């Protein structure tokens, strides 16, 4: 299955916190295989972000991070300068990460059928219809055109 990195992150967040109490053993097996494949890509994304942050980070940033950790104690002008420096680094990392976040990845994992998704939804009563439809869109085998 092909998914964007942004979709992989969203799915990881949904599935790692999902209750599986009303799913079958077969459902659990498919969901575990899917989660393992997603985690591999999620780990690669985290490593990408760490590397981007490392490359964008100014040499004197340790002092800024130390001040940022105690920014509430700083005078207002110094606090603003520290917050601006952190925001600038975050913006640089975001700029680098934006295209990667929307890049597609081939995931070696099974598609999830509607019955499995229904049992998963039954296990997670806090999920909204939009959440379930998004999962269905991403995890169901694509239908052939015209069917």
N, C-alpha and C positions, 0 to 999 in steps of 0.2 A: 504494500500500500504506500502511496505517496502522501506525505504530509509536510506542511510548512513547519519550521522550527517553532513558530508561535503557537501552532496547533498542538505540537508535541508537548510543549510546556503546559498548556491548558489541560491537556488530557492527563498528564502526569499529576497535576494538582488535583484533578477530579478523582482519578483512580486510586491514588495513594491514600486518600482519606475516605474512600468508599467502603461502606459496609457490604459484606458479601453474604449475609446471613440467610437470604432467601434464594441464593443461587445454587445450582447443582454442582456436583464434583466436576462435570465436564465444563460447565461455565467457568468455574474457578481455574481450571487448567488453562483454558483459552485466555482468560483475563491475566493470569500470571505470565504466560508467554508474551502477551501484548505489553504488559508492564515492564518486563525485562528488556524488551526491544526499545521501548520508549525511554527507559532509564539510561540505556547506553547512549542514546542521542542527547538526553538531558545532561549527562555527564560531559559530553563533548561541548555542549553549549556553555556550561559553566566554566570549562577550561578555556574556551574562546574568550569569554568575558574577563576572566582573570588575566589572560595574556594581554588583552586590549587595555585593561586598567593598568597593568604593569608598564606597557609601552607609553601610555599617555601621562603617566605619573611623573611630575617634576621631581628633580633630585631632592629638593628641600621639603618634600611633602610630609615626612615623618613629623616634623614640628607642627605642621598645619593640622594633621590628624590628632595629635596630642591635644592641641588647643580646641579642636572641634569636639572632642570627647568631654571637655569641661567648658563648653561655650557659654553656658548659663552664668558662669562665674566671671566672664570677661566683660570689660567695658563695652558699651554698645558699638563704638566704631571698630574696635578690634574684632568683636563677634561678627559684625557684618562682613568684614574683610575675609575672615575665616570661612564663613558660609558662602561667600562669593567664590572663593578658591575651590571649595568642595563642589559647588554647583558647576563651575567651569570644567572641572575634571569629569564630572558625571555627564555633562553635555558632550564632551569629546568622545567619551566611551559610547554614549548613545548613538552618536553620529556614525561611528565605526560599526556598531552592532546592528544598526537598522537594516541594512541589506541582508545580513546573515540571518536575522530574525525572521525574514520573509522567504528565505531560501527553502527549497523543497528537499526532502530527504526520502529515500526509499527505506521503508521499515519492513523488516522480515518478521511479520506477525500475522496471525489469523484475523480475518474479519469477524465481527461480532454480529450474530443474527438478532432479529427482532425479539425472539423469545428470550434469549440471554439478556438483552438490554431491558426487557420488561421485568425480568426477575431482579436485575440490578437496580432498576428504578424502584421496585417494590421494597428492596432492602434499604433504600435511601429516601425516605419520605420527605426530607427537606429539599430535595431537588425540585426545581421548577420545570414546567413544560419546556421552556426555552433551553434549559440545560440538557434535558433528555433529547430534544430534537437536534441539538448541536452534536451530542455524542453519536446519535444515529447517523447524521450526515457524514461524520468523520470515520465512523467504525463499521458501517454497513458496506457490503460489497456493492460497487457501482453497478447500476442497471444499464443494460444496453440501450442505446438511443432508440426511441420509439416504443419502448415497452413500459 
